Amino acid sequence: MKQTPQAPPSSPAYVSNRILKINVGFLLNDGPAHNHDSQIDFPAVRVSDDLTLKYVRGPLRLSRTKEGVLVQATLESAVESECYRCLDLVENSFEVTIEELYATQPALLTEFRVNEDGILDLAPLLREEALIALAGRTLCRPDCKGLCPECGANLNDEPHHSHDDDIDPRMAALKKLLETK
């Protein structure tokens, strides 16, 4: 039976990381000691080629300092990853607390900068924080039984799974000897 290929979806299941680029020009013009509070609530966003977050939400504060813009946030998010024992897909929720200075002056040695056009890109920082938060192994549940080492069956789905009846034909003669005792 010949399968017909499905047409690719017309749009990806996530939004571009461009939504994580914030124009802070108004804050730069206001000068030090000004801040701006907002709420982030994005659907699935592709932060980088290796990380897509299912959502990003939480409060965001941008504070103008003499060195640049201080970003403070407590963001909730989740990724879909595989259980490291049984390979089932699991939604792994996490929270990251961000407090980072985006420098405006070239003399400051910092990893993050506000671009000359007043754009602050949260994607690299969010990627780093998410990868740190997700550094542990993911389990679908604490008592996950994993996969059968012989056939690959998911032992969570088949609790009475057994290979006792399966015997290597080369060992059949030895099994007969054990049965005769």
Residue, then its C-alpha position, 0 to 999 in steps of 0.5 A: m500500500k502506497q502512502t501519500p505524503q502529507a502537505p506541510p503545515s502552512s505555519p509552524a506550531y510556534v512563533s518566532n523569537r522576534i517577539l523576544k526583541i523588545n524596543v527599549g528606546f523610550l526607556l533610554n530616552d527617559g534616563p536613569a531611575h525610570n522603569h517599565d513594568s509589563q506582563i509577558d504571555f506568549p504562546a509556543v516560541r522558538v527561542s533558538d534552533d535547539l529550544t522551543l518553549k511551549y509558553v512563556r509568561g510572567p511579570l517583566r520589569l525593565s529599569r534604566t540605569k546609568e550603565g544600561v537596562l536592568v531586566q528582572a523577571t520571574l517567568e514560567s515556561a515548559v518544554e516537551s521532552e522525552c522521559y529518559r527511561c521510557l521515551d514517552l513525551v512529557e511536558n516539563s514545566f519550570e520557572v526562571t528568575i532573571e536579573e541581568l544588565y543589558a549594557t548600553q556602553p561599549a566599555l562595560l564587559t557584559e555578555f548582553r547589550v542593548n543594540e544601537d537601535g534600542i532593541l534588547d533581545l531576551a532570546p539568548l538570556l532566556r535560552e541560557e536560563a531554560l537550559i540551566a533549569l532543564a539540566g536534570r533528567t526528565l521522568c514521566r513519573p517517579d516510578c517509571k519502569g522504562l523499556c524492556p532491554e530485550c524487545g523495547a516494550n514500554l514496561n509502564d504499559e505492560p506491567h506483566h511483560s515477560h520473556d521467560d518463555d522465550i529461550d535462545p535455541r542454543m540454550a534449549a538443551l541446557k534448559k532441558l537438563l535443568e528441568t530433569k533435576 
